[in-house]
Amino acid sequence: MKKDKLTKEEKRLEENLANSKDWHKWGPYLSERQWGTVREDYSPGGDAWNYFSHDSSRSRTYRWGEDGIAGISDRYCNICFGVALWNGKDTILKERLFGLTGPQGNHGEDVKELYYYLENTPSHSYMKHLYKYPQNEFPYKELVEENGKRSKDDLEYEILDTGIFDNNEYFDIYTEYAKADEQDILIKITVSNRSDKPAPLYLLPTLWIRNFWSFVGMPEKPSIKKEVKNGVPYVSIDHIYVGKYNMYFEEPSQLLFTENETNMEKLYLQPNDHPYKKDFFHDTVIKGDFTKAKKKQEGTKFAPMYKMQLDAGETKTVKLRLTNGSLESPFDENFDSIFSERVKESQDFLEATFPDSDNESLEIQRQAIAGLLWSKQYYNYEVEKWLEGDFKEFPPSPSRYHGRNNQWQTLRIHDILSMPDKWEYPWFAAWDTAFHCVSIALVDANFAKEQLLLFTKEWYMSPSGQIPAYEWNFSDVNPPVQAWASLQVFQIEKKKTGKGDVRFLKRMFNKLALNFTWWVNRVDREEKNVFEGGFLGLDNIGVFDRSNGVPGGGILEQVDGTSWMALYCLNMLEMALEISLEDDSFEDMAMKYFGHFVFIAEALNTMKEGYKGSWDQHDGFFYDNLILPNGEAFQIKVRSISGLLSLAAVLNIKKEYLEKLPRFRKSMQWFRTHRIRTSKYQVMEEFNEGEDVLLSLVPKERINILMNSMLSEKEFLSPHGIRSLSKVHEKPYNINIAGTNYSINYEPAESSTRLFGGNSNWRGPIWMPMNYLFLDSLREYHSYFGDKFTFNFPTGNDEKMNLKDISDEIGTRLTHLFKKDAKGNRPIHKLHEAYYKDPYFNDLVLFYEYFDGDNGRGAGASHQTGWTALVANLLADIE
């Protein structure tokens, strides 16, 4: 139920919702990587990584966004702020994070930096970021060369492996933001020398304006100008789209101004019209020549430079303030008191959100939520304009119109989106975002709802009803989890406030009905209610790349595609039931999706004459079914979470709903009677008056069999959660299709294949979102069966447990990935335990993309707080 007293942060969110204050005008919306993205790629063949590289990013102006370290911007990324650094030894001014491109990494793209999201509130009233900057020359060349030598069977070579942080020869750079008001942002950058020797540092807090004038033109070019008033130095910002702002700063060593424009001479050997280009700060600071810098007092990029010499263990702080007001004393005692207030308010909000968490769990939840909120990003992509290019005299290659995303010319995005990872995945993936919203709803249900609704808007969703998948291929097929996520958000908000947002469900339902129809028309070519789909988010879990057609020209009837559609049916049915309690016209839609589910359940579980279905009676498992053009059909016997996914399609319809919705109850009764009379497959094994009704894709007998596999430590159950591939495939599975041999084997962590850029692996590791989905389903089964439905846990153990307790136990295994063991080690940091024993590392947590199926170490993207933030939900559920 809604609390009597709101925290200060909750009041800010209410002000934002009521439009009385725009707390979201400024936030952490700056990307961490704009280079190497599809949006910035204008190459003929779509070679995004090589067309716009890290090396050229300091000299070339971006078209569709900006990037930086620990940065913020307004919601349209017009005015940006970030941190730049130089240790006196690097060859590059550190203005953005470094990492390997997809082709460079032995397991795909990978950021090669150490940084942590420490704190963030939903209104961004307080934010804290930590970047660890080496004092010696950054090992750019070593990281590229060593990873280039390594094969797919080797580990990635990470920055901690280089020894650059040995002897604590690094700086901790803490960047903090505190909002005095919606357009008054206090900034504090704290630098600590962690070594036992003095070290120099150049700190450049950088303010710049996104370049529109070079591409689409502007009525007037924005400017940043040096000003002095009453002896107080500052710069004024004049931007026609954002308004007028001032940035105040403490006395620097030097003021630097330049223009956010491309260095044509450096990149294209064409003469520049002036020397003040995007990379001017880099050239000036590295060379130590400030002659030209002293001549320029305005521009579109600015930094007060602080040249420091820090003694061993010394800490220094620089204060700045970005505001739409004019201040006489920007750094008086109120500056520090506001920071103190926001820090306390952030803690109060966290404790109010997770009241039952112990200190260790609360710290994990703090950093999980911080990463989730820091990963908000301004995302701009207009496909039609991108295909055409901006300059008629220099049009892009005509081949682009037959290449990437050419069928998505209705897609026009200018929004703040929750990104999976602002360096490795600085673009949305539709199913990732759905999972993000389940964690976002814990702290800001309205933003979670807005995110889900965005993907149903006409400028996202195709006219055909397809939801765009992800930037590299909008036409690919992500699992349809938007309805599931909508229900999760609805229930989280209802639990917190006492009332669910039925209007939100209606809005989602109406648009998702279009998407559901697209699925039915697109991926059920044989009209048997068994679905094909494509890769369905599970990347390389199969024996071949499911996105690039089926070997032999056949049809692959995917058990996960069919299970996802069954889950989609039940989600739409549940949404319709919730809405029907207020609007009984939706009972008709509940009946529609109930009927869909019945037919899908029958198709998956029934073997007809002459047709080999998905269920293998001998193995006790669901497999994909391959049908060749000559009609020959056979199963591909890979034991993966694709086969287990059938367990996720379950709904316990409470008797209270059936009592209040008599037309729906009557329809269900008719279906059951008709199917008994015609000897059809029974979906509802039990239907008793005045009791709940269970809808399950899998009959009870098969649930028992599948659960024994899921809970077997010889197959799917790891000490750290549910694996994505059974350990029985430590002995590779091989199959010959149309004369070609295909195989798959259990790989607990990084993949040895190059599918999907080589940076993803569903062949064994633990994935947080799929685990969360399974645990949610086990609780749903328990809500119907109660304590009378038990299993040996683990399989083979004498102890029996009900499904709620099993769900909690698996949840505990997942959360222990992040918790310290008896020796003070977190499994996620297994490869670098010695570093994380250090006091300056000990409490820092990374939220990896996936986890080793055997030892739990983190793998893949290191900052994918998006769906890995679900650990915050798990901790709240099991505390």
KOLTI-834362 format. One record per residue (C-alpha): residue in three letters; z, x, y. Coordinates in steps of 0.25 Angstrom, whole numbers, padded with zeros to 4 digits, always signed. Example, Ala and Ser with C-alpha at 12.3 -4.5 7.8 and 13.67 -1.06 7.14 Angstrom:
BEGIN
ALA+0031+0049-0018;SER+0029+0055-0004;
//
This chain:
BEGIN
MET+0000+0000+0000;LYS-0002+0004+0014;LYS+0009+0013+0020;ASP+0017+0007+0032;LYS+0016+0021+0039;LEU+0003+0028+0040;THR+0003+0044+0042;LYS-0004+0049+0055;GLU-0016+0053+0047;GLU-0017+0039+0041;LYS-0017+0033+0055;ARG-0028+0042+0059;LEU-0036+0037+0048;GLU-0033+0023+0053;GLU-0037+0026+0067;ASN-0050+0032+0061;LEU-0053+0020+0053;ALA-0050+0011+0065;ASN-0060+0019+0074;SER-0049+0021+0084;LYS-0050+0036+0082;ASP-0061+0045+0075;TRP-0053+0055+0067;HIS-0065+0058+0059;LYS-0074+0062+0070;TRP-0070+0077+0067;GLY-0067+0082+0054;PRO-0070+0093+0043;TYR-0085+0089+0043;LEU-0091+0102+0044;SER-0098+0107+0031;GLU-0095+0120+0024;ARG-0109+0123+0020;GLN-0121+0117+0027;TRP-0131+0128+0023;GLY-0137+0127+0009;THR-0137+0112+0010;VAL-0149+0102+0007;ARG-0148+0097+0021;GLU-0151+0111+0027;ASP-0162+0114+0018;TYR-0176+0113+0023;SER-0182+0122+0013;PRO-0195+0117+0006;GLY-0189+0117-0008;GLY-0175+0113-0005;ASP-0168+0126-0007;ALA-0155+0123+0001;TRP-0147+0135-0003;ASN-0157+0145+0002;TYR-0163+0138+0014;PHE-0150+0138+0021;SER-0141+0149+0017;HIS-0127+0153+0021;ASP-0133+0165+0027;SER-0142+0157+0036;SER-0132+0147+0039;ARG-0125+0155+0051;SER-0139+0156+0058;ARG-0146+0143+0055;THR-0142+0130+0061;TYR-0139+0118+0051;ARG-0147+0105+0052;TRP-0138+0095+0045;GLY-0123+0100+0047;GLU-0114+0112+0050;ASP-0104+0121+0041;GLY-0092+0129+0044;ILE-0078+0133+0039;ALA-0066+0124+0040;GLY-0075+0116+0050;ILE-0075+0102+0057;SER-0085+0094+0065;ASP-0087+0080+0071;ARG-0092+0070+0061;TYR-0106+0073+0064;CYS-0105+0088+0064;ASN-0109+0090+0078;ILE-0098+0099+0082;CYS-0092+0108+0072;PHE-0081+0118+0071;GLY-0078+0128+0060;VAL-0071+0142+0058;ALA-0079+0155+0058;LEU-0073+0169+0054;TRP-0076+0184+0053;ASN-0068+0194+0047;GLY-0075+0206+0053;LYS-0081+0210+0040;ASP-0090+0199+0035;THR-0105+0199+0038;ILE-0105+0184+0041;LEU-0097+0176+0051;LYS-0089+0166+0042;GLU-0094+0153+0048;ARG-0096+0145+0035;LEU-0092+0146+0020;PHE-0100+0155+0011;GLY-0105+0152-0003;LEU-0116+0153-0013;THR-0128+0145-0014;GLY-0131+0137-0026;PRO-0141+0148-0031;GLN-0131+0159-0028;GLY-0119+0154-0036;ASN-0119+0156-0050;HIS-0113+0142-0051;GLY-0119+0136-0039;GLU-0115+0136-0024;ASP-0101+0140-0021;VAL-0093+0143-0008;LYS-0087+0157-0008;GLU-0076+0155+0001;LEU-0061+0152+0001;TYR-0057+0139+0009;TYR-0047+0128+0007;TYR-0046+0114+0013;LEU-0031+0113+0016;GLU-0029+0100+0023;ASN-0036+0088+0030;THR-0033+0074+0034;PRO-0043+0062+0033;SER-0044+0061+0048;HIS-0045+0077+0049;SER-0033+0077+0058;TYR-0028+0090+0051;MET-0037+0099+0043;LYS-0034+0113+0037;HIS-0044+0123+0031;LEU-0042+0137+0025;TYR-0052+0147+0024;LYS-0050+0161+0018;TYR-0058+0172+0025;PRO-0059+0186+0019;GLN-0056+0198+0028;ASN-0066+0206+0021;GLU-0081+0205+0021;PHE-0084+0191+0014;PRO-0091+0194+0000;TYR-0104+0186+0003;LYS-0113+0195-0004;GLU-0103+0198-0016;LEU-0102+0183-0018;VAL-0117+0180-0019;GLU-0120+0192-0027;GLU-0109+0191-0038;ASN-0112+0176-0040;GLY-0126+0179-0041;LYS-0123+0189-0052;ARG-0115+0178-0060;SER-0121+0169-0070;LYS-0118+0154-0073;ASP-0108+0159-0083;ASP-0099+0167-0073;LEU-0089+0162-0063;GLU-0093+0160-0049;TYR-0089+0172-0040;GLU-0079+0167-0030;ILE-0074+0173-0017;LEU-0061+0175-0023;ASP-0067+0184-0034;THR-0073+0194-0023;GLY-0059+0199-0020;ILE-0061+0196-0005;PHE-0047+0189-0004;ASP-0040+0200-0011;ASN-0028+0206-0004;ASN-0028+0193+0005;GLU-0038+0199+0014;TYR-0042+0186+0020;PHE-0039+0176+0031;ASP-0034+0162+0029;ILE-0041+0154+0040;TYR-0034+0140+0042;THR-0042+0130+0050;GLU-0034+0118+0054;TYR-0038+0106+0062;ALA-0029+0095+0068;LYS-0034+0083+0076;ALA-0026+0080+0089;ASP-0035+0068+0090;GLU-0048+0064+0084;GLN-0056+0073+0093;ASP-0046+0084+0096;ILE-0045+0094+0085;LEU-0036+0105+0084;ILE-0040+0118+0077;LYS-0032+0129+0071;ILE-0037+0141+0064;THR-0027+0150+0057;VAL-0030+0164+0052;SER-0021+0171+0042;ASN-0024+0185+0038;ARG-0019+0185+0023;SER-0021+0200+0021;ASP-0011+0212+0023;LYS-0020+0218+0033;PRO-0025+0215+0047;ALA-0039+0208+0048;PRO-0048+0204+0059;LEU-0054+0190+0060;TYR-0064+0183+0069;LEU-0061+0168+0070;LEU-0072+0159+0076;PRO-0068+0144+0076;THR-0082+0139+0078;LEU-0087+0126+0085;TRP-0102+0122+0084;ILE-0111+0111+0086;ARG-0121+0106+0075;ASN-0135+0109+0079;PHE-0143+0096+0081;TRP-0151+0101+0093;SER-0160+0110+0085;PHE-0164+0099+0075;VAL-0163+0085+0080;GLY-0161+0088+0095;MET-0150+0083+0104;PRO-0150+0077+0118;GLU-0141+0089+0122;LYS-0137+0101+0115;PRO-0122+0102+0112;SER-0114+0113+0118;ILE-0101+0121+0117;LYS-0097+0127+0130;LYS-0086+0137+0134;GLU-0076+0130+0144;VAL-0063+0134+0151;LYS-0053+0124+0157;ASN-0040+0128+0163;GLY-0041+0141+0156;VAL-0043+0135+0143;PRO-0056+0140+0135;TYR-0063+0130+0127;VAL-0077+0125+0123;SER-0083+0112+0126;ILE-0092+0105+0116;ASP-0103+0095+0121;HIS-0110+0087+0111;ILE-0118+0075+0113;TYR-0115+0068+0100;VAL-0100+0072+0099;GLY-0095+0073+0113;LYS-0087+0083+0121;TYR-0077+0092+0115;ASN-0069+0104+0118;MET-0064+0116+0109;TYR-0052+0124+0113;PHE-0049+0137+0107;GLU-0039+0148+0109;GLU-0043+0161+0116;PRO-0053+0168+0107;SER-0059+0182+0107;GLN-0073+0177+0110;LEU-0081+0164+0112;LEU-0094+0163+0104;PHE-0105+0153+0107;THR-0118+0151+0101;GLU-0128+0140+0097;ASN-0129+0133+0083;GLU-0143+0136+0082;THR-0152+0144+0071;ASN-0154+0159+0073;MET-0169+0158+0072;GLU-0171+0173+0073;LYS-0161+0177+0062;LEU-0166+0166+0052;TYR-0181+0165+0056;LEU-0185+0177+0064;GLN-0188+0168+0076;PRO-0183+0171+0090;ASN-0170+0164+0094;ASP-0170+0157+0108;HIS-0156+0163+0110;PRO-0146+0172+0102;TYR-0135+0161+0101;LYS-0137+0156+0087;LYS-0129+0150+0076;ASP-0126+0164+0070;PHE-0122+0170+0084;PHE-0107+0170+0080;HIS-0110+0177+0067;ASP-0118+0188+0074;THR-0109+0190+0086;VAL-0096+0191+0078;ILE-0101+0199+0066;LYS-0108+0209+0076;GLY-0096+0209+0086;ASP-0106+0208+0098;PHE-0101+0196+0107;THR-0111+0200+0119;LYS-0120+0188+0117;ALA-0108+0179+0114;LYS-0101+0181+0127;LYS-0114+0176+0134;LYS-0113+0162+0128;GLN-0103+0152+0132;GLU-0109+0139+0126;GLY-0117+0135+0113;THR-0116+0126+0101;LYS-0107+0135+0093;PHE-0094+0141+0098;ALA-0083+0149+0093;PRO-0071+0156+0099;MET-0069+0169+0091;TYR-0055+0174+0088;LYS-0055+0189+0084;MET-0042+0191+0076;GLN-0035+0203+0070;LEU-0025+0197+0060;ASP-0014+0206+0055;ALA-0010+0205+0040;GLY-0004+0191+0037;GLU-0007+0187+0052;THR-0011+0172+0056;LYS-0018+0168+0068;THR-0022+0154+0073;VAL-0033+0150+0082;LYS-0032+0136+0089;LEU-0044+0127+0093;ARG-0046+0113+0098;LEU-0058+0104+0097;THR-0056+0091+0106;ASN-0064+0081+0114;GLY-0053+0083+0125;SER-0050+0093+0136;LEU-0037+0100+0134;GLU-0029+0110+0143;SER-0020+0115+0132;PRO-0027+0113+0118;PHE-0017+0122+0111;ASP-0004+0118+0117;GLU+0008+0114+0108;ASN+0001+0101+0104;PHE-0009+0109+0096;ASP+0001+0114+0086;SER+0009+0101+0086;ILE-0004+0093+0083;PHE-0007+0102+0071;SER+0007+0101+0066;GLU+0006+0086+0067;ARG-0007+0085+0059;VAL-0002+0094+0048;LYS+0010+0085+0046;GLU+0001+0073+0047;SER-0008+0078+0036;GLN+0004+0081+0027;ASP+0009+0067+0030;PHE-0004+0061+0026;LEU-0005+0069+0013;GLU+0009+0065+0009;ALA+0006+0051+0012;THR-0007+0051+0004;PHE-0001+0058-0008;PRO+0014+0054-0008;ASP+0017+0057-0022;SER+0011+0071-0023;ASP+0019+0083-0025;ASN+0017+0096-0016;GLU+0007+0102-0025;SER-0001+0090-0027;LEU+0000+0087-0012;GLU-0006+0100-0008;ILE-0018+0098-0018;GLN-0020+0085-0012;ARG-0019+0090+0002;GLN-0030+0100-0001;ALA-0039+0091-0009;ILE-0039+0081+0002;ALA-0041+0092+0012;GLY-0053+0097+0005;LEU-0059+0083+0004;LEU-0057+0080+0019;TRP-0062+0094+0023;SER-0075+0091+0015;LYS-0079+0080+0024;GLN-0092+0084+0030;TYR-0103+0079+0040;TYR-0115+0077+0031;ASN-0129+0075+0038;TYR-0142+0074+0030;GLU-0154+0065+0034;VAL-0164+0067+0023;GLU-0176+0062+0030;LYS-0173+0071+0042;TRP-0170+0082+0033;LEU-0183+0081+0026;GLU-0191+0080+0039;GLY-0184+0091+0046;ASP-0181+0091+0061;PHE-0193+0098+0066;LYS-0207+0092+0065;GLU-0213+0106+0068;PHE-0206+0112+0056;PRO-0205+0102+0045;PRO-0199+0105+0032;SER-0207+0107+0020;PRO-0214+0094+0015;SER-0208+0098+0001;ARG-0195+0093+0006;TYR-0200+0078+0005;HIS-0201+0080-0010;GLY-0188+0087-0011;ARG-0173+0085-0010;ASN-0168+0072-0006;ASN-0182+0067-0001;GLN-0179+0053-0006;TRP-0167+0051+0003;GLN-0173+0050+0016;THR-0163+0038+0020;LEU-0151+0047+0018;ARG-0145+0050+0032;ILE-0131+0056+0032;HIS-0122+0059+0044;ASP-0109+0057+0038;ILE-0095+0064+0035;LEU-0095+0065+0020;SER-0085+0070+0010;MET-0092+0082+0004;PRO-0089+0088-0010;ASP-0087+0102-0005;LYS-0092+0106+0009;TRP-0097+0119+0005;GLU-0103+0118-0009;TYR-0106+0103-0008;PRO-0107+0100+0007;TRP-0115+0087+0004;PHE-0111+0074-0002;ALA-0112+0071-0017;ALA-0111+0055-0018;TRP-0102+0055-0030;ASP-0093+0067-0025;THR-0090+0059-0012;ALA-0086+0047-0020;PHE-0075+0055-0027;HIS-0071+0061-0014;CYS-0068+0048-0008;VAL-0058+0045-0019;SER-0050+0056-0014;ILE-0053+0054+0001;ALA-0048+0040-0001;LEU-0034+0045-0003;VAL-0034+0050+0011;ASP-0045+0042+0019;ALA-0050+0030+0011;ASN-0059+0026+0023;PHE-0066+0039+0023;ALA-0068+0038+0008;LYS-0074+0024+0009;GLU-0083+0028+0020;GLN-0088+0040+0011;LEU-0091+0030+0000;LEU-0098+0020+0009;LEU-0107+0031+0015;PHE-0114+0033+0002;THR-0118+0019+0002;LYS-0124+0019+0016;GLU-0139+0017+0018;TRP-0141+0031+0023;TYR-0135+0037+0010;MET-0138+0028-0001;SER-0153+0027-0004;PRO-0160+0014-0002;SER-0161+0013-0018;GLY-0146+0013-0018;GLN-0144+0028-0023;ILE-0133+0036-0017;PRO-0137+0050-0013;ALA-0131+0060-0023;TYR-0129+0073-0016;GLU-0137+0082-0006;TRP-0145+0090-0016;ASN-0151+0078-0022;PHE-0147+0064-0016;SER-0156+0058-0028;ASP-0147+0063-0039;VAL-0137+0054-0045;ASN-0122+0055-0043;PRO-0112+0046-0051;PRO-0110+0033-0044;VAL-0095+0034-0041;GLN-0095+0028-0027;ALA-0090+0014-0032;TRP-0079+0021-0040;ALA-0075+0029-0028;SER-0075+0017-0020;LEU-0065+0010-0029;GLN-0056+0022-0029;VAL-0056+0023-0014;PHE-0053+0008-0013;GLN-0042+0009-0023;ILE-0036+0022-0016;GLU-0036+0014-0003;LYS-0030+0002-0009;LYS-0019+0009-0015;LYS-0016+0016-0002;THR-0017+0004+0008;GLY-0015-0008-0001;LYS-0029-0013+0001;GLY-0043-0009-0004;ASP-0055-0009+0005;VAL-0063-0020-0001;ARG-0073-0019+0010;PHE-0076-0005+0006;LEU-0078-0009-0008;LYS-0088-0020-0004;ARG-0096-0010+0005;MET-0097+0000-0007;PHE-0100-0010-0017;ASN-0112-0016-0010;LYS-0119-0002-0008;LEU-0115+0003-0022;ALA-0121-0009-0028;LEU-0135-0004-0023;ASN-0131+0010-0029;PHE-0128+0004-0042;THR-0141-0003-0043;TRP-0148+0010-0040;TRP-0141+0016-0052;VAL-0145+0005-0061;ASN-0159+0005-0057;ARG-0160+0020-0056;VAL-0153+0026-0068;ASP-0154+0016-0079;ARG-0169+0018-0082;GLU-0168+0012-0096;GLU-0160+0000-0091;LYS-0149+0001-0102;ASN-0137+0003-0092;VAL-0137+0018-0097;PHE-0139+0027-0085;GLU-0146+0040-0082;GLY-0142+0045-0068;GLY-0145+0059-0067;PHE-0134+0070-0066;LEU-0124+0060-0061;GLY-0115+0071-0054;LEU-0111+0078-0067;ASP-0121+0089-0064;ASN-0123+0097-0077;ILE-0115+0090-0087;GLY-0127+0087-0096;VAL-0136+0096-0104;PHE-0147+0095-0093;ASP-0148+0092-0078;ARG-0148+0076-0078;SER-0154+0076-0064;ASN-0167+0082-0067;GLY-0172+0073-0078;VAL-0170+0072-0093;PRO-0176+0082-0103;GLY-0187+0076-0110;GLY-0190+0065-0100;GLY-0179+0056-0106;ILE-0168+0048-0100;LEU-0154+0052-0100;GLU-0144+0040-0101;GLN-0132+0046-0095;VAL-0118+0042-0100;ASP-0112+0046-0087;GLY-0123+0039-0079;THR-0120+0026-0087;SER-0105+0029-0086;TRP-0106+0031-0071;MET-0114+0017-0070;ALA-0103+0010-0078;LEU-0092+0016-0069;TYR-0101+0011-0057;CYS-0102-0003-0063;LEU-0087-0004-0064;ASN-0084+0002-0050;MET-0093-0008-0044;LEU-0087-0019-0053;GLU-0073-0015-0048;MET-0077-0015-0034;ALA-0083-0029-0035;LEU-0070-0034-0041;GLU-0062-0028-0030;ILE-0071-0034-0020;SER-0071-0047-0027;LEU-0057-0049-0025;GLU-0060-0051-0010;ASP-0075-0056-0011;ASP-0078-0063-0024;SER-0093-0063-0022;PHE-0092-0048-0028;GLU-0088-0054-0041;ASP-0103-0055-0044;MET-0104-0040-0042;ALA-0092-0038-0051;MET-0100-0046-0062;LYS-0112-0038-0060;TYR-0106-0024-0061;PHE-0098-0029-0073;GLY-0111-0033-0080;HIS-0117-0019-0077;PHE-0105-0012-0083;VAL-0106-0020-0096;PHE-0120-0016-0098;ILE-0118-0002-0095;ALA-0106-0001-0104;GLU-0114-0007-0115;ALA-0126+0002-0113;LEU-0117+0015-0114;ASN-0109+0010-0126;THR-0119+0004-0135;MET-0129+0010-0144;LYS-0141+0001-0146;GLU-0151+0003-0158;GLY-0161+0014-0155;TYR-0152+0019-0144;LYS-0142+0030-0144;GLY-0132+0027-0133;SER-0122+0035-0126;TRP-0110+0034-0135;ASP-0110+0043-0147;GLN-0101+0036-0158;HIS-0099+0049-0166;ASP-0096+0058-0154;GLY-0088+0047-0146;PHE-0095+0051-0133;PHE-0105+0046-0123;TYR-0117+0054-0121;ASP-0130+0054-0113;ASN-0142+0048-0120;LEU-0155+0055-0118;ILE-0168+0046-0121;LEU-0181+0053-0122;PRO-0194+0047-0118;ASN-0198+0045-0133;GLY-0185+0036-0134;GLU-0177+0046-0142;ALA-0162+0045-0137;PHE-0151+0055-0140;GLN-0137+0058-0134;ILE-0134+0071-0127;LYS-0120+0074-0132;VAL-0113+0081-0121;ARG-0099+0077-0120;SER-0096+0077-0105;ILE-0089+0068-0095;SER-0102+0060-0094;GLY-0098+0054-0108;LEU-0084+0052-0103;LEU-0088+0046-0090;SER-0089+0032-0098;LEU-0074+0032-0097;ALA-0074+0031-0082;ALA-0081+0017-0082;VAL-0069+0008-0083;LEU-0063-0003-0075;ASN-0051-0011-0078;ILE-0053-0025-0072;LYS-0039-0030-0068;LYS-0035-0044-0072;GLU-0032-0047-0058;TYR-0047-0045-0054;LEU-0051-0054-0065;GLU-0042-0065-0061;LYS-0047-0065-0047;LEU-0062-0064-0050;PRO-0064-0075-0061;ARG-0079-0074-0060;PHE-0079-0060-0063;ARG-0069-0062-0075;LYS-0078-0073-0080;SER-0090-0064-0080;MET-0083-0054-0088;GLN-0079-0064-0098;TRP-0093-0069-0099;PHE-0098-0054-0101;ARG-0088-0052-0112;THR-0091-0065-0120;HIS-0106-0063-0119;ARG-0105-0049-0124;ILE-0096-0052-0136;ARG-0106-0064-0139;THR-0118-0055-0139;SER-0111-0043-0146;LYS-0113-0034-0133;TYR-0105-0022-0130;GLN-0091-0026-0125;VAL-0087-0019-0112;MET-0074-0027-0111;GLU-0067-0024-0124;GLU-0055-0033-0119;PHE-0056-0046-0110;ASN-0043-0053-0110;GLU-0039-0064-0100;GLY-0029-0060-0090;GLU-0031-0045-0093;ASP-0038-0033-0087;VAL-0052-0030-0092;LEU-0057-0016-0094;LEU-0072-0012-0092;SER-0075+0001-0098;LEU-0088+0008-0101;VAL-0082+0014-0114;PRO-0075+0005-0124;LYS-0061+0008-0128;GLU-0065+0014-0141;ARG-0074+0024-0134;ILE-0064+0027-0123;ASN-0055+0032-0134;ILE-0065+0041-0139;LEU-0069+0046-0126;MET-0055+0048-0121;ASN-0052+0057-0133;SER-0064+0066-0128;MET-0059+0066-0114;LEU-0045+0069-0117;SER-0048+0080-0127;GLU-0045+0094-0123;LYS-0056+0099-0132;GLU-0066+0091-0124;PHE-0064+0085-0110;LEU-0049+0086-0107;SER-0046+0099-0099;PRO-0032+0104-0094;HIS-0038+0101-0081;GLY-0045+0087-0082;ILE-0058+0082-0089;ARG-0069+0091-0092;SER-0083+0087-0089;LEU-0089+0092-0102;SER-0082+0092-0116;LYS-0077+0106-0121;VAL-0085+0103-0134;HIS-0097+0108-0127;GLU-0091+0122-0127;LYS-0101+0122-0138;PRO-0114+0119-0130;TYR-0121+0105-0133;ASN-0136+0107-0135;ILE-0147+0097-0135;ASN-0162+0098-0136;ILE-0170+0089-0127;ALA-0185+0089-0127;GLY-0186+0103-0133;THR-0176+0109-0123;ASN-0161+0112-0126;TYR-0150+0108-0117;SER-0136+0111-0118;ILE-0122+0110-0112;ASN-0109+0117-0114;TYR-0095+0115-0109;GLU-0093+0124-0096;PRO-0079+0122-0090;ALA-0082+0127-0076;GLU-0095+0132-0069;SER-0108+0128-0075;SER-0118+0138-0082;THR-0130+0129-0078;ARG-0137+0128-0065;LEU-0138+0113-0064;PHE-0135+0107-0050;GLY-0135+0121-0044;GLY-0126+0127-0054;ASN-0113+0123-0047;SER-0109+0111-0055;ASN-0104+0109-0069;TRP-0100+0097-0077;ARG-0100+0105-0090;GLY-0085+0106-0092;PRO-0077+0107-0079;ILE-0067+0096-0074;TRP-0072+0088-0062;MET-0062+0081-0054;PRO-0070+0068-0051;MET-0074+0065-0065;ASN-0059+0067-0069;TYR-0055+0058-0058;LEU-0064+0047-0063;PHE-0060+0048-0077;LEU-0045+0048-0074;ASP-0048+0035-0065;SER-0054+0029-0077;LEU-0043+0032-0087;ARG-0033+0025-0077;GLU-0042+0013-0077;TYR-0042+0012-0092;HIS-0027+0014-0092;SER-0026+0002-0082;TYR-0032-0007-0093;PHE-0027-0001-0106;GLY-0013+0004-0101;ASP-0004+0013-0110;LYS-0010+0007-0123;PHE-0023+0016-0122;THR-0019+0030-0125;PHE-0025+0043-0129;ASN-0020+0056-0134;PHE-0020+0066-0122;PRO-0026+0076-0124;THR-0034+0071-0136;GLY-0028+0076-0149;ASN-0014+0076-0142;ASP-0003+0067-0149;GLU+0001+0061-0135;LYS-0006+0048-0131;MET-0007+0045-0116;ASN-0012+0032-0109;LEU-0024+0034-0100;LYS-0016+0034-0087;ASP-0008+0045-0091;ILE-0020+0053-0096;SER-0027+0051-0083;ASP-0015+0057-0076;GLU-0014+0068-0086;ILE-0029+0072-0083;GLY-0026+0070-0068;THR-0015+0080-0069;ARG-0024+0090-0076;LEU-0034+0089-0065;THR-0023+0090-0054;HIS-0018+0102-0061;LEU-0031+0109-0058;PHE-0025+0111-0044;LYS-0010+0112-0046;LYS-0003+0125-0049;ASP+0001+0128-0063;ALA+0014+0135-0068;LYS+0008+0149-0063;GLY+0004+0143-0049;ASN-0011+0143-0053;ARG-0021+0131-0050;PRO-0031+0130-0061;ILE-0042+0128-0050;HIS-0040+0142-0045;LYS-0040+0148-0059;LEU-0050+0159-0056;HIS-0042+0164-0044;GLU-0028+0162-0047;ALA-0023+0175-0041;TYR-0028+0171-0027;TYR-0022+0157-0028;LYS-0008+0163-0031;ASP-0009+0169-0017;PRO+0000+0162-0007;TYR-0012+0160+0002;PHE-0020+0153-0009;ASN-0009+0147-0017;ASP-0010+0133-0011;LEU-0025+0132-0009;VAL-0033+0123-0018;LEU-0048+0122-0021;PHE-0054+0109-0025;TYR-0066+0113-0035;GLU-0078+0106-0039;TYR-0074+0106-0054;PHE-0064+0113-0063;ASP-0065+0122-0076;GLY-0063+0113-0088;ASP-0054+0123-0095;ASN-0046+0130-0085;GLY-0047+0121-0072;ARG-0052+0131-0062;GLY-0060+0126-0051;ALA-0075+0128-0051;GLY-0087+0123-0043;ALA-0086+0120-0028;SER-0072+0125-0024;HIS-0070+0115-0012;GLN-0075+0102-0019;THR-0063+0094-0014;GLY-0072+0082-0014;TRP-0070+0076-0028;THR-0060+0087-0032;ALA-0050+0081-0022;LEU-0048+0070-0032;VAL-0037+0079-0037;ALA-0029+0073-0025;ASN-0031+0059-0031;LEU-0027+0064-0045;LEU-0014+0070-0039;ALA-0011+0057-0032;ASP-0013+0049-0045;ILE-0005+0057-0054;GLU+0007+0062-0045;
//
